[in-house]
Amino acid sequence: MRRDYSIPQGDLHRLKHHSAVLNGNFLDDPANRELYVWTPPGWTKSERLPLLVDLKGYWSSGLAHTNWQIFSENVVERLDRLTSEGMERVIVAFPDCFTKLYGNQYINSAGTGRYADYLCDEIVPFVEEAFNCGGEGRRGLFGKSSGGYGAAWHALCRADFWAAASMNSADMGFETAFYPELLTVTEQLAPHDYSIERYFHHIEAQPKIGDKDIVCITYVAQGAFYDPDLTQFRAMRLPLDPFTGELIAERWENWMAHDPVVMLDDRLQEIRKLKAIWMDCGSRDQYRQHFGMRRFHLKLAGAGIDHVYEEFDDTHSDIDYRMDNFIPFLAKALSE
C-alpha cells in the first residue's frame, strides 16, 4: 500500500541477465541474475535520460530496495514522489550483487568475483541499450554502507566511466571502522577454535542468524574482498591474530590499500573528473563511519575538489530519507 496514490507512478521493469564475467567465480555464485529498472511516469524509449545505479548495503541486494516498506516508502515510491516534486527525470537500475558472503563491496576480487566489471562492462551497457539511457557524462551511482564503499571505489577507480557518485555512510577509515569490530569478531570465533570455516558451518546450520553473528560475518567476509586467500574457506582470512588481537602487518596492509581514505592520495586526479560528488553520514554512526568520511571530505577539500559533505544527527540505521537530498542532486548534475 502506497502513502499517496494520487502521485503518478513510474514502471518497474523486471529483467534477467546472464553474466560472462561472473561465470566460474570462486564462490560459485550464480551468473544468471535478475535486474530491476525503474522508469519515470510517462517514459518512452525516445526520451534519452541519465542513468543512476543503486548499490545496496551489506546483507541485501538492489532488488530489496523495491520491496514494500511499512510506515515508509521503498525507493521506487520515493522516486515517483521526487519526480512529481520536480526532480530531473532519470532511470534507476537496481542490480543484484548478492554473494555467499551475504553481501558485496562491488569491486573485482579473486575471492568473490569481478563485480566492478559486472557493473561497468555488463549491467550498465545492458540497461543503456534496453532503455536508451545514460552514456558518457550521464551515468551515476549511489550507495550506503558497503554500497557507499562501492560508490567511493568506483569514483576513485572508474571516473572514466561514471560522471557522478553519492557515498552515504560509506565504509572508509578502516582503522576506526573495521579494526575495533574485528576485535569483537574474535569473541564469536573463539568457541570454534578461531576457525572461520567451523564458525560459518555452525551458524549456517542454525534456524536463524543473531545480531552479533551478522556483525561477525560482515567483518570476517571483508577479507575475501580485500585480502583473498583461495586456499581458505570462501577465500576469507583475518588481518590479525585472533588470540592476541595483534595486526598482521602484511594482511592489514592489503586491507588498508583498499581504504578509500588511503586510495584517495594517489587518485585525486581521477576523482576530479567527476561532475558531482555527494557525501553524507550520521554524526552518531554506530560503526564509526563518520570518522573516515570526515577524513575523505577534508582531503577532497584540501585538494580543491568540489563536493558536498553533510553530517546529520542520526546513526547508521534507517536513513533512507537522506535519498531526498542526494538523488535529486545526482539527477540534476547528470541532466546538465
C-alpha positions, -999 to +999 in steps of 0.1 A: +000+000+000+014+034-010+010+065+011-004+086-018-020+070-048-025+104-064+012+106-073+019+095-109+036+061-109+066+050-130+072+015-141+094-012-125+108-035-152+119-070-141+147-082-164+171-112-164+208-110-173+234-137-179+269-125-168+300-137-186+324-121-161+307-138-131+310-173-147+332-195-127+336-172-098+354-187-067+322-187-046+302-204-073+276-177-071+251-176-100+259-158-132+222-156-140+208-126-122+176-106-120+178-069-125+151-043-118+149-010-136+126+020-127+115+044-154+096+076-146+059+082-153+052+086-190+086+074-201+091+063-236+123+049-252+126+081-274+133+101-242+171+097-235+175+101-197+205+098-174+211+066-156+216+060-118+227+027-103+217+018-068+244-002-048+227-017-018+244-022+016+257-055+030+231-083+038+210-071+010+206-067-028+194-039-050+162-059-056+153-053-019+150-016-024+119-022-044+101-041-016+071-027+003+081-008+034+059-003+065+054+033+075+078+044+048+085+044+011+105+020-009+129+035-033+105+031-063+078+050-044+104+076-033+115+081-070+078+086-080+073+112-054+106+131-060+098+131-097+064+146-090+080+172-069+101+184-098+133+163-097+150+159-130+139+127-148+163+098-146+162+060-149+174+039-120+188+004-121+187-020-091+213-047-097+216-079-077+252-085-065+244-108-035+270-134-027+276-164-005+293-140+018+260-123+024+268-090+006+292-072-017+318-044-018+313-040-056+350-045-065+369-071-085+383-098-062+397-133-069+379-144-038+344-132-047+341-123-084+346-094-109+317-072-096+333-039-107+334-053-143+300-068-138+286-033-132+306-013-157+311-038-186+278-057-184+249-042-164+252-006-174+256-013-211+227-038-209+204-012-193+216+016-216+208-004-247+175-016-234+163+018-222+182+042-245+196+060-215+228+070-198+260+072-218+292+092-213+287+120-188+252+108-179+259+078-155+259+080-118+258+057-088+248+058-051+251+036-022+251+034+016+275+015+039+291-013+017+272+003-012+288+036-002+321+019-003+313+006-038+304+042-049+337+055-034+358+028-051+342+034-085+346+072-081+383+067-074+390+040-099+364+044-127+357+081-131+363+075-168+330+056-168+309+073-141+301+110-140+286+114-105+287+095-072+270+096-038+287+080-009+264+076+021+277+063+055+304+046+035+330+021+047+362+041+049+387+049+075+394+013+082+414+019+114+383+033+131+356+015+112+370-021+108+397-027+134+375-023+165+349-046+150+375-072+141+384-074+178+349-082+188+347-107+159+372-129+177+348-134+206+323-151+182+351-172+167+366-183+200+342-212+207+351-226+173+389-226+179+390-194+158+382-213+127+362-193+102+351-224+084+338-241+116+321-209+126+303-205+093+292-241+092+278-237+128+260-205+121+245-217+088+231-248+105+211-226+129+174-217+123+183-180+123+214-157+125+217-135+155+226-098+156+262-105+169+267-131+142+255-107+115+282-083+126+308-111+128+301-125+093+301-090+078+336-082+090+351-116+086+338-116+050+357-084+042+389-105+040+377-122+008+373-087-009+405-070+004+429-099+010+416-131-005+433-164+001+419-191-023+433-219-001+409-208+027+372-213+032+354-189+009+388-171+005+384-155+039+412-148+064+417-123+092+443-095+092+450-101+129+459-128+153+425-137+168+440-147+201+461-116+208+443-091+186+476-081+171+475-070+135+494-090+109+513-063+090+512-078+055+475-088+059+465-054+072+484-035+046+464-054+019+432-042+037+444-007+040+453-005+003+415-007-003+406+020+022+392+050+002+409+074+025+442+059+016+434+053-021+425+090-025+461+101-021+470+086-054+437+091-072+429+128-067+432+134-105+409+105-112+381+115-089+385+152-100+370+141-133+335+136-118+308+162-124+293+158-090+303+142-056+279+139-027+289+125+008+269+123+039+269+104+072+252+103+106+272+121+133+263+092+156+271+063+132+275+032+155+301+018+131+322+050+133+320+056+095+318+093+101+354+095+111+366+081+078+342+102+058+354+133+076+389+125+066+379+118+030+360+151+029+389+171+043+413+156+017+389+165-011+386+200+003+423+203+007+428+193-030+402+219-041+378+192-054+342+204-054+319+182-035+290+182-009+296+169+025+268+167+051+266+153+086+232+148+101+220+139+136+214+102+133+230+068+132+239+042+105+204+027+105+171+035+088+184+066+070+169+061+035+152+095+040+186+110+030+178+100-005+155+130-007+187+151-007+212+132-028+191+116-056+178+150-069+214+163-066+227+135-088+198+137-112+204+175-117+241+171-122+237+143-148+210+163-167+232+193-173 
